[in-house]
C-alpha cells in the first residue's frame, strides 16, 4: 500500500476523531468507522483514492443528516 494512501487514511481518521469529539464526545468510534470504510473500500470493492474519498464524503453527509434530524441538545 503506497504511503500516500496511508496518509489519507490517517488524515480522514484524525478528521473524524475531531468531529466525534466535538459532536458526540466519542471520537474513537468515528475514527474506527472511517478506517473500516477505507479497508472495505480497498479490499472488498477495490476502490482507488477517489472511491474511498467518496465513501468518506458519504460518511460526512450521513452524519450531517443525522445531526439535522436529531433533537437539539440543551
HELIX and SHEET records of a PDB file:
HELIX    1   1 UNK A    3  UNK A   23  1                                  21    
HELIX    2   2 UNK A   27  UNK A   39  1                                  13    
HELIX    3   3 UNK A   40  UNK A   44  3                                   5    
HELIX    4   4 UNK A   49  UNK A   69  1                                  21    
END                                                                             
